């Protein structure tokens, strides 16, 4: 397993931030933060901090019904992503935790700590998977929108996977969920217009996706502060899968 230099790590974190700022779904609100404490206090990363590779914590709110027990749902859940928790990003996977109560009722969510098992997708990518793809993957997991595993698989909640297999017939909980897609101009260099070479200038105002969080109002664009009332309970997630 390799390791990025500090400069390359900052570049990778900045790249993740640019992609996440462009994710779009009516079912997702995503914010970037420079630390866990900043996330808990709703302090959103500024454009300068994100471009400097300082955004290492993300908070995603999934706005679609999620099971909290058999036949019982909650309309929204919040999930944190700690990119540096494994110690060797992007080769070690981020720590993902459900931070609201009640916990999602899922074989992938530890009922006590809220830790989310993301499976093998990140490890298999060998550092090539980006955070935006992981966010979309976790959205699918919470929507039970995934292939059926080996019958012996129980995960962290055997009752939940049994309910999915027998009552839900291995179907997603919500039909028609719009999952975010990656911006192809950033991930694959694909654009819909001819390439134009122009001098790179510093904009007079920050792009709308990254703005400093004002105390009196949420930031604009996709990265916005989450009011404490919207996320009633934050707990530092426990380790383990």
C-alpha positions in Angstrom: 0.0 0.0 0.0 1.4 3.4 -1.0 1.2 6.7 0.8 0.6 10.1 -0.5 3.0 12.9 0.3 1.5 15.7 2.4 1.3 17.9 -0.8 -0.4 15.2 -2.8 -2.8 14.4 0.1 -3.9 18.0 0.2 -4.4 17.9 -3.5 -6.5 14.8 -3.3 -8.7 16.3 -0.5 -9.2 19.4 -2.6 -10.2 17.2 -5.5 -12.8 15.4 -3.3 -14.1 18.8 -2.2 -14.6 20.0 -5.7 -16.5 16.9 -6.7 -18.7 17.0 -3.6 -19.6 20.6 -4.2 -21.0 19.6 -7.5 -23.1 16.6 -6.3 -26.7 17.2 -6.9 -29.8 15.3 -5.7 -33.1 16.4 -4.2 -32.4 13.7 -1.5 -29.0 14.9 -0.4 -27.6 17.9 1.5 -23.8 17.7 1.9 -21.4 19.9 3.8 -17.6 19.9 4.2 -15.8 20.8 7.4 -12.1 21.1 8.5 -12.6 19.1 11.7 -15.0 17.0 13.7 -15.5 19.9 16.1 -16.3 22.3 13.2 -18.9 19.8 11.9 -20.5 19.5 15.3 -20.8 23.2 15.5 -22.1 23.6 11.9 -19.0 25.6 10.7 -18.7 24.9 7.0 -15.3 24.9 5.2 -14.6 28.0 3.2 -13.6 27.9 -0.4 -10.0 28.7 0.6 -9.9 25.9 3.2 -11.4 23.4 0.7 -9.0 24.3 -2.0 -6.1 24.0 0.4 -7.1 20.4 1.1 -8.2 21.1 4.7 -11.7 19.7 4.4 -11.5 16.2 5.9 -14.9 15.8 7.6 -18.2 15.7 5.7 -21.8 15.6 6.9 -24.5 14.2 4.6 -28.2 14.4 5.2 -30.2 11.8 3.3 -33.7 13.1 2.8 -35.7 10.0 2.1 -37.5 7.5 4.4 -35.0 5.2 6.1 -36.0 2.2 8.2 -35.5 2.4 12.0 -37.4 -0.9 12.6 -39.6 -3.3 10.8 -42.1 -1.2 8.9 -41.0 2.0 10.8 -39.2 4.8 9.0 -37.7 8.2 9.8 -37.8 10.9 7.1 -34.1 11.9 7.2 -30.8 10.7 8.7 -27.4 12.4 9.0 -24.1 10.6 8.3 -20.6 11.7 8.9 -17.5 10.9 6.8 -14.1 11.2 8.4 -11.6 10.9 5.5 -8.5 10.7 7.6 -9.7 8.2 10.2 -7.8 5.2 8.7 -4.5 7.1 8.8 -3.5 6.7 5.1 -6.2 8.3 2.9 -7.2 7.5 0.2 -5.8 4.0 0.6 -7.5 3.4 3.9 -11.2 3.9 3.9 -13.0 6.8 5.6 -14.9 6.2 8.9 -18.6 6.5 8.2 -21.1 6.9 11.0 -24.8 7.5 11.3 -25.0 10.4 13.8 -28.7 10.8 14.3 -31.2 8.8 16.4 -32.9 6.5 16.0 -30.2 4.6 14.2 -31.0 3.3 10.7 -32.2 -0.3 10.9 -29.7 -1.9 8.5 -27.3 -4.8 8.5 -24.6 -2.3 7.6 -25.2 0.0 10.6 -24.0 -0.9 14.1 -27.0 -0.4 16.4 -24.9 1.0 19.2 -22.1 3.1 17.8 -23.8 4.0 14.5 -20.7 2.9 12.6 -21.5 2.1 8.9 -19.8 -0.8 7.2 -19.2 0.2 3.6 -18.2 -3.3 2.4 -15.3 -3.9 0.1 -15.8 -1.2 -2.5 -13.2 1.3 -1.1 -10.5 -1.3 -0.4 -10.9 -2.8 -3.9 -10.5 0.6 -5.5 -6.9 0.9 -4.1 -7.3 4.6 -3.6 -9.1 5.3 -6.9 -12.6 5.7 -5.4 -13.6 9.3 -4.6 -15.7 10.5 -1.7 -18.6 11.5 -4.0 -18.9 7.8 -5.1 -18.8 6.7 -1.5 -21.6 9.1 -0.5 -23.8 7.7 -3.4 -22.9 4.1 -2.3 -24.0 4.8 1.3 -27.3 6.3 0.1 -28.0 3.1 -1.8 -27.1 1.0 1.3 -29.6 3.0 3.5 -32.2 2.6 0.8 -31.7 -1.2 0.7 -30.8 -0.7 -3.0 -28.1 -3.4 -3.4 -27.6 -6.9 -4.6 -28.6 -9.8 -2.3 -25.5 -11.3 -0.6 -24.7 -14.8 0.3 -27.6 -16.2 2.4 -25.2 -16.6 5.4 -24.6 -12.9 5.5 -26.2 -11.2 8.6 -24.0 -8.1 9.0 -24.8 -6.2 12.2 -28.5 -6.7 12.1 -29.8 -10.2 11.1 -33.4 -9.2 11.6 -33.1 -6.2 9.2 -31.7 -8.3 6.4 -34.2 -11.0 7.0 -37.0 -8.4 6.8 -35.5 -7.1 3.5 -35.4 -10.6 2.0 -38.8 -11.8 3.1 -41.1 -8.8 3.4 -39.4 -6.4 1.0 -38.4 -9.2 -1.4 -34.9 -7.7 -1.8 -36.4 -4.5 -3.3 -35.3 -0.9 -2.5 -37.2 0.8 0.3 -37.9 3.8 -1.9 -38.4 3.7 -5.6 -37.3 6.6 -7.7 -34.5 7.9 -5.4 -32.2 10.2 -7.4 -28.6 9.3 -6.5 -26.0 11.9 -7.3 -23.8 11.3 -10.3 -20.1 12.4 -10.6 -19.3 15.6 -12.5 -17.7 14.1 -15.6 -15.6 17.2 -16.4 -13.8 16.6 -13.1 -13.7 12.9 -12.9 -13.1 12.0 -16.6 -12.3 15.4 -18.3 -15.5 15.2 -20.4 -17.1 18.4 -21.4 -20.0 19.3 -23.6 -18.3 22.3 -25.2 -15.0 22.7 -27.1 -12.0 23.2 -24.9 -11.1 26.9 -24.5 -7.7 27.9 -23.2 -7.9 30.9 -20.9 -5.8 32.5 -18.2 -6.7 31.3 -14.7 -7.8 34.2 -12.6 -9.0 34.5 -9.1 -12.8 35.2 -9.1 -13.9 38.4 -7.4 -16.3 36.3 -5.3 -16.2 32.7 -4.3 -18.1 30.1 -6.4 -21.5 29.5 -4.8 -20.7 25.9 -3.7 -18.2 27.1 -1.1 -18.9 30.0 1.2 -18.0 30.9 4.7 -20.8 30.1 7.1 -22.3 33.3 8.4 -23.6 33.2 12.0 -27.0 34.5 11.1 -27.7 32.5 8.0 -26.6 29.2 6.3 -24.0 29.3 3.6 -25.1 29.3 0.0 -24.7 26.6 -2.6 -24.5 22.9 -1.8 -22.2 23.3 1.2 -24.3 24.8 3.9 -24.4 24.7 7.7 -26.8 22.3 9.4 -28.7 24.0 12.2 -28.4 22.2 15.5 -32.2 21.7 15.6 -32.0 19.7 12.4 -29.5 17.3 13.7 -30.6 16.8 17.3 -28.0 14.3 18.4 -24.3 14.1 17.4 -22.1 11.5 18.9 -18.6 10.6 17.9 -19.0 7.2 16.2 -17.3 4.1 17.5 -14.9 2.1 15.6 -15.2 -1.2 13.9 -17.2 -2.5 11.0 
